Amino acid sequence: MFTANQLMERRRARTRAALKRKSRGRLRLSVFRSGRHIYAQVIDDVVGKTLAAASSLEKDMRSKLKTGADKDAASEVGKLVAERAKAAGVEAVVFDRGAYRYHGRVKALAEAAREGGLKF
C-alpha cells in the first residue's frame, strides 16, 4: 500500500514529466498550495534558477487579504507573479499544477496570471 504522500509524489512526478516532454524549452510556472497560503514561482529548469516568485505570505498581500487560503488570495498571487515575471522578461511559460487538480485556488491563480499577461 502507498501512503497519501507517496501517491501525491507520483502524481507530481507524472505531471512534471509530461510538462518536460511538451514544454519546448519554456519556463515553468509552479504552484504550491498549503492549508493556509498559496505560492507561485517561475522557474528556469535548464539553469535551475527561480526568476520570479510570489506568495500570500508577503507583507503587502497579508494586509489586503482576509486569508491566504481562498480564491481571492490565489488571484492576487497570480497577478503579482505575472507582473514580476514580465519585469524579468518572461512572456510564455508552462503551467505546472503539481499534484493538484486544475480547480479552485489553482485555477484562480492560473487565470489571474493569464490576465496579467503570461501566455500558457
N, C-alpha and C positions, 0 to 999 in steps of 0.2 A: 504494500500500500504506500501511496505517496502522501506526504503532508501537504497542507494548503500552500506553504511557501515553496515547496518543490514544484507543485503544479503551476504556481504563478511564474516561477523562473522559467519553466518550459514554455509557457505562453509568450513570455517576454522574448526569449531566445528565438522562438519561431517567427514572431513579428519582426524582430530586428534582422533576421536572416533574409526574410522576404524583402525588406527595405534595402538591404545592401545589394541584392540582385537587381532591383528596379531603380535605384537612385541615380545612376549615371553620373556619379561624381558630385551630386548636390549635397549641401549641408543638411544636417538633421535637426529638426525642432523636437526635442524630447520633453515629455511631460511626466511629472511625478505628482501624485496627489496623496495626501495623508488624511487622517480624520479631521484635522484642524486647518490645514493650509494646502496650497497648490503652488507648484514650482514649474518653470519652463526654462529651457536652455537651448541655444543654437550652437551646435557642436560641429566642428570640422574633424571628422574621423581620420582623415589622412594624416593630419598633423597631431591630432589628439589634444585639441585646444578648444575651450569654450569661448565663443566670440561675443555672445550676448546672453544675459540671464535676467530673470525677474521672478519675484515670488510675492505671495501675500504677506510675508513676514517683514517687508520693508517698512520703515517708519511712516513714510507718506501714505502708503497703502493702508496701514493699520489705522491711521487717523480718520480716513474717509470711508472705511468699510465697517460694517457691523460685525462680521465674522469673516474668517479666511476660508471658510468651508462651504461656500454657496456659489451659485452660478454668477452672481454679480461680481464676486471676487475673482472668479475664473476669467470673466470677460475683461476686467480691468488688467489682470496679469497678461492676458493675450494682447491687449492694446499696447501695454508697456514693452513687452518683449519684441513686438513688431517695430515699435519706434526705435528701440535700441539696436535691433538688427539692421534696420535701414540706415541708421547712423554709422554702423560698422561696414556698410557697403554690401549687405546681403539682400538679394532680391527674391531668390527662389530657394525653397527648402523642401525636404520630405518630412511628413508629419509622423513622428514616432509616438504612438499612443501607449507603447509598452504592453503591459498585460491587461490594460483597461479596455472596456468596451467604448466605442465611439458614441457616447451617450452622456447626458447631464453636464457635469462640470468640464469634462474633457472636450465635449462638443462645443460648449460655450467658449472655451479658450481658443479652439481652432477657428471658430467663426470670427471672433474678435481679432485674431491675428490676420485673417484674410482681409477684414475690413481695414486693418492698419496698414495694409499694402504688401504683405508677404504672399507669394504665389506658391500654392501646393495643391 
